[in-house]
Amino acid sequence: MATLNVHTPSAPSSINFSVLAYLASAVIPTVWGTIQLLSGSQSPMPDVGPELNDLLVNIALGTSVVTLLIYGWLSLKLRTGRNWARIVLTVFAVLNALALFGPAADAASYVGVALSTVGVVLSFLPDSNRYVVDVKASR
């Protein structure tokens, strides 16, 4: 029985740094928002009762955890050379940039958008494109 030697390309540094930028773009605003919510310095909705406020805080924290898990999963898929993950992360970056025009934009949001923009740029550099094509060809 013959064995096939399939070469799996290794991720270039541009993909590795892109993954780190995407993860940081999710972690920094989430941690900042969690600190604000738990410290009580920012209420999810002013002029509501304490029970509803607690429920809204729990929903916001749960949403943050789910968002972090999705970003982590997509970043791992990007790291393994999946083009669809690169596209989905780019769409998320655009949506995050559009959210800056909303009323809830703060400094952490701007940092998150800046980091996700770095992630987008790095994930579409020539080395990154070559890696994604090579991974697809090796499957």
Backbone bond lengths (Angstrom), bond angles and torsions (degrees), N, CA, C in turn:
res aa  C-N    CA-C-N  psi(-1)  N-CA   C-N-CA  omega(-1)  CA-C   N-CA-C  phi
1 M - - - 1.435 - - 1.528 108.87 -
2 A 1.284 115.70 127.34 1.464 121.52 -178.43 1.525 109.85 -86.38
3 T 1.300 115.14 142.20 1.462 119.43 177.12 1.513 108.83 -103.94
4 L 1.277 114.57 143.28 1.460 120.60 178.57 1.518 109.22 -94.82
5 N 1.301 115.91 130.33 1.454 120.68 175.37 1.517 108.32 -96.09
6 V 1.305 115.19 95.78 1.458 120.16 179.41 1.518 107.56 -96.55
7 H 1.309 114.93 122.09 1.453 120.12 179.85 1.523 109.50 -86.86
8 T 1.309 115.65 119.70 1.452 120.27 175.30 1.520 107.45 -96.03
9 P 1.328 116.89 118.34 1.466 118.67 -177.84 1.528 111.55 -66.76
10 S 1.316 115.15 149.59 1.464 118.94 176.81 1.530 108.68 -92.97
11 A 1.311 114.69 148.82 1.469 120.96 -176.02 1.531 109.99 -68.26
12 P 1.323 116.11 134.58 1.468 118.89 176.37 1.524 110.57 -73.75
13 S 1.303 115.77 166.91 1.469 119.92 -178.64 1.526 111.39 -62.90
14 S 1.327 117.89 -29.08 1.469 119.21 179.02 1.524 111.26 -64.06
15 I 1.323 117.56 -37.19 1.472 120.82 176.86 1.525 109.61 -70.86
16 N 1.317 117.09 -43.01 1.468 119.51 179.92 1.524 111.75 -61.31
17 F 1.321 117.10 -43.99 1.464 119.68 178.74 1.527 111.49 -70.86
18 S 1.318 117.25 -30.94 1.460 120.90 175.66 1.527 109.98 -63.39
19 V 1.309 116.28 -44.38 1.469 120.94 178.22 1.521 110.39 -60.19
20 L 1.325 116.62 -45.24 1.468 120.19 178.50 1.525 111.56 -62.32
21 A 1.333 117.04 -40.26 1.458 120.59 179.45 1.526 110.81 -65.12
22 Y 1.330 117.09 -43.15 1.465 120.23 178.13 1.528 111.37 -63.03
23 L 1.325 116.51 -43.74 1.464 119.11 179.46 1.529 111.15 -63.43
24 A 1.325 116.70 -43.30 1.468 120.04 178.45 1.522 110.76 -65.39
25 S 1.336 117.10 -33.78 1.469 119.67 -179.98 1.521 111.53 -67.29
26 A 1.309 117.15 -21.95 1.465 120.66 176.21 1.526 111.72 -92.22
27 V 1.319 116.55 -37.79 1.465 120.51 -174.06 1.531 111.92 -72.98
28 I 1.316 117.92 -45.90 1.466 120.53 -173.74 1.531 112.22 -61.10
29 P 1.340 120.24 -52.31 1.474 118.61 178.07 1.530 112.74 -64.10
30 T 1.333 116.82 -33.61 1.463 119.83 179.91 1.519 110.92 -66.74
31 V 1.315 116.77 -46.19 1.469 120.32 179.53 1.527 110.04 -64.35
32 W 1.325 116.71 -43.39 1.464 120.27 179.32 1.527 110.85 -61.82
33 G 1.320 116.71 -46.30 1.462 120.53 179.49 1.514 112.18 -64.71
34 T 1.324 116.98 -37.96 1.465 120.83 178.49 1.521 110.74 -65.17
35 I 1.311 116.60 -41.94 1.467 120.06 177.88 1.531 110.10 -61.65
36 Q 1.326 116.58 -43.09 1.463 119.62 179.81 1.525 111.48 -65.80
37 L 1.323 117.33 -42.05 1.459 120.24 -179.39 1.528 111.74 -66.47
38 L 1.332 116.83 -44.89 1.464 119.99 -176.70 1.526 112.55 -74.44
39 S 1.319 116.93 -26.43 1.461 119.02 178.63 1.517 111.99 -80.43
40 G 1.317 115.80 -14.73 1.461 119.92 -179.33 1.509 113.78 82.30
41 S 1.329 117.56 6.25 1.457 119.96 -179.20 1.521 111.93 -75.69
42 Q 1.326 116.31 -17.33 1.462 119.87 177.83 1.517 108.09 -136.60
43 S 1.296 116.41 123.90 1.450 121.90 178.14 1.521 108.98 -94.83
44 P 1.344 118.47 137.81 1.456 119.24 178.47 1.527 112.77 -58.88
45 M 1.325 116.41 -38.54 1.463 120.93 177.20 1.527 108.11 -144.49
46 P 1.315 117.21 117.39 1.458 118.36 177.70 1.527 110.22 -70.40
47 D 1.299 115.40 158.85 1.469 122.90 176.19 1.524 113.36 65.38
48 V 1.331 117.91 33.92 1.464 120.89 172.46 1.521 107.71 -121.28
49 G 1.300 115.52 161.37 1.457 120.52 -179.65 1.512 111.89 -68.34
50 P 1.336 116.30 162.48 1.472 119.63 -177.13 1.534 113.16 -64.20
51 E 1.341 118.05 -33.19 1.466 119.77 179.76 1.527 110.80 -66.04
52 L 1.327 116.17 -45.96 1.454 120.11 179.10 1.531 110.79 -66.83
53 N 1.321 115.42 -37.27 1.468 119.54 177.77 1.533 110.66 -62.00
54 D 1.337 117.07 -43.95 1.464 120.61 178.17 1.529 111.26 -62.62
55 L 1.324 116.44 -40.04 1.455 120.35 178.06 1.526 110.77 -63.12
56 L 1.316 116.58 -43.00 1.467 120.50 179.71 1.530 111.70 -65.66
57 V 1.320 116.54 -37.84 1.471 120.20 176.64 1.529 109.58 -63.17
58 N 1.329 117.26 -43.90 1.465 120.47 179.64 1.531 111.61 -64.37
59 I 1.324 116.57 -39.50 1.466 120.21 177.46 1.526 110.04 -64.79
60 A 1.334 117.02 -42.92 1.471 120.59 179.21 1.523 110.85 -62.95
61 L 1.320 117.45 -41.86 1.462 120.45 179.22 1.530 110.94 -67.24
62 G 1.315 117.36 -41.04 1.460 120.95 177.75 1.517 111.77 -63.36
63 T 1.316 116.24 -42.22 1.459 120.71 177.46 1.524 110.49 -62.79
64 S 1.308 117.10 -38.78 1.467 121.18 178.66 1.524 111.22 -63.25
65 V 1.314 116.58 -42.05 1.467 120.08 179.38 1.526 110.43 -64.76
66 V 1.332 116.58 -43.72 1.473 120.02 179.03 1.528 110.16 -63.08
67 T 1.319 116.82 -41.24 1.466 120.69 178.66 1.524 110.83 -61.63
68 L 1.314 117.15 -43.88 1.468 120.46 178.16 1.520 111.46 -62.05
69 L 1.316 116.80 -40.49 1.462 119.98 178.82 1.526 111.42 -64.84
70 I 1.327 116.94 -40.94 1.461 120.55 178.61 1.525 110.52 -65.21
71 Y 1.332 116.95 -45.90 1.469 119.69 177.83 1.521 111.42 -61.43
72 G 1.325 117.00 -40.22 1.460 120.13 178.27 1.517 111.76 -63.16
73 W 1.322 116.77 -45.06 1.461 121.06 179.73 1.529 110.85 -63.89
74 L 1.339 116.53 -46.19 1.464 119.76 179.47 1.534 111.18 -63.74
75 S 1.318 116.72 -38.14 1.465 120.00 178.57 1.520 111.47 -64.81
76 L 1.327 116.87 -39.74 1.465 119.83 176.25 1.527 111.22 -64.37
77 K 1.321 116.60 -38.71 1.465 120.11 177.43 1.532 110.65 -66.55
78 L 1.322 116.81 -38.56 1.466 120.00 175.46 1.523 109.70 -62.40
79 R 1.299 116.67 -41.78 1.472 122.16 -179.73 1.520 111.34 -60.67
80 T 1.343 116.85 -31.20 1.468 120.16 178.54 1.528 111.95 -89.50
81 G 1.337 117.49 6.97 1.457 120.94 172.03 1.508 116.12 89.59
82 R 1.306 117.94 20.86 1.468 121.00 179.95 1.525 110.12 -82.56
83 N 1.318 115.98 118.35 1.462 121.27 -178.30 1.523 111.61 -66.69
84 W 1.337 117.93 -36.61 1.459 120.37 -179.02 1.534 111.02 -62.55
85 A 1.325 117.39 -34.25 1.470 120.28 177.94 1.518 110.21 -67.40
86 R 1.321 116.91 -37.90 1.461 121.82 177.37 1.530 110.14 -62.60
87 I 1.313 116.59 -40.73 1.467 120.58 179.80 1.528 111.09 -69.37
88 V 1.327 117.61 -43.78 1.471 120.71 179.48 1.528 110.55 -63.10
89 L 1.325 117.59 -42.04 1.469 120.72 177.98 1.531 110.87 -64.48
90 T 1.316 117.59 -34.25 1.463 121.05 176.38 1.526 110.52 -66.48
91 V 1.323 116.92 -41.97 1.466 120.65 177.27 1.527 109.82 -62.53
92 F 1.325 117.43 -42.83 1.466 120.54 177.19 1.525 111.35 -60.87
93 A 1.332 116.90 -39.12 1.465 120.62 179.23 1.532 110.28 -63.66
94 V 1.322 116.88 -41.45 1.468 120.35 178.44 1.524 110.14 -65.33
95 L 1.314 117.51 -42.88 1.471 120.53 178.84 1.525 111.10 -63.42
96 N 1.327 116.84 -39.79 1.469 120.10 176.85 1.523 111.23 -64.15
97 A 1.323 117.06 -38.23 1.471 120.38 177.86 1.522 110.48 -65.47
98 L 1.321 116.94 -39.46 1.469 119.98 178.01 1.530 111.31 -66.74
99 A 1.321 117.03 -31.00 1.463 120.66 179.33 1.524 112.19 -67.39
100 L 1.330 117.66 -17.00 1.464 120.10 178.04 1.525 111.77 -65.20
101 F 1.320 116.71 -20.20 1.458 119.97 178.86 1.523 112.33 -83.03
102 G 1.323 117.43 -3.18 1.458 122.27 178.98 1.515 111.76 -84.80
103 P 1.320 115.63 175.11 1.467 119.75 -176.18 1.529 114.61 -75.76
104 A 1.321 117.91 -15.83 1.467 120.08 -174.21 1.526 113.19 -96.89
105 A 1.316 118.50 12.63 1.462 120.56 -178.79 1.524 109.93 -72.51
106 D 1.328 115.52 129.90 1.458 120.91 176.63 1.531 108.33 -131.87
107 A 1.308 116.04 -175.44 1.470 120.48 -176.48 1.526 111.68 -60.35
108 A 1.334 117.07 -38.99 1.461 120.22 179.88 1.527 110.96 -64.61
109 S 1.320 117.29 -33.72 1.466 120.76 177.32 1.517 110.81 -64.69
110 Y 1.326 116.35 -41.67 1.460 120.28 178.25 1.526 111.60 -65.21
111 V 1.319 116.67 -39.47 1.465 120.61 176.98 1.527 109.61 -64.21
112 G 1.327 116.86 -43.33 1.458 121.05 178.75 1.520 112.33 -60.75
113 V 1.334 116.55 -42.93 1.464 120.21 178.98 1.531 110.43 -66.65
114 A 1.321 117.03 -40.19 1.464 119.98 178.57 1.530 110.58 -62.02
115 L 1.322 116.84 -43.55 1.469 120.34 179.79 1.526 111.65 -67.68
116 S 1.325 117.40 -39.45 1.463 118.59 178.67 1.532 110.85 -68.76
117 T 1.320 117.49 -31.26 1.465 120.61 175.06 1.526 110.33 -64.99
118 V 1.324 116.19 -41.80 1.470 120.04 175.31 1.526 109.70 -60.88
119 G 1.332 116.63 -41.40 1.464 120.58 178.18 1.519 112.36 -61.13
120 V 1.331 116.37 -42.01 1.469 120.33 178.47 1.523 110.48 -62.39
121 V 1.321 116.02 -49.24 1.463 119.74 -177.76 1.522 110.39 -60.35
122 L 1.321 117.07 -47.03 1.461 120.52 -178.58 1.529 112.20 -64.56
123 S 1.320 116.95 -34.34 1.464 119.01 -177.46 1.526 113.00 -75.57
124 F 1.329 117.60 -11.97 1.460 120.60 178.76 1.534 112.88 -113.60
125 L 1.313 118.18 12.46 1.469 120.78 174.44 1.534 109.39 -68.21
126 P 1.338 117.38 159.90 1.470 119.73 -177.70 1.529 114.19 -54.39
127 D 1.328 118.40 -41.79 1.472 120.15 178.17 1.522 111.19 -61.88
128 S 1.322 116.31 -40.14 1.463 120.81 179.32 1.525 110.67 -66.80
129 N 1.325 116.55 -43.21 1.467 120.21 178.32 1.532 110.67 -60.96
130 R 1.315 116.18 -43.79 1.463 120.79 179.61 1.525 110.23 -61.98
131 Y 1.328 116.57 -41.47 1.466 121.15 179.18 1.524 110.87 -61.60
132 V 1.322 117.46 -46.47 1.464 121.20 -179.23 1.534 110.26 -62.38
133 V 1.322 116.75 -41.76 1.473 120.88 178.58 1.539 110.36 -65.87
134 D 1.339 116.86 -42.07 1.461 120.13 -179.80 1.527 111.58 -65.76
135 V 1.322 116.65 -38.66 1.462 120.21 178.39 1.525 109.94 -64.16
136 K 1.312 115.85 -43.63 1.468 119.92 179.73 1.533 110.31 -63.08
137 A 1.326 116.76 -40.17 1.463 120.32 -179.94 1.524 112.30 -68.09
138 S 1.328 117.18 -29.27 1.468 119.86 -177.87 1.530 112.86 -81.45
139 R 1.316 116.99 -9.70 1.474 119.28 178.89 1.483 111.99 -86.73
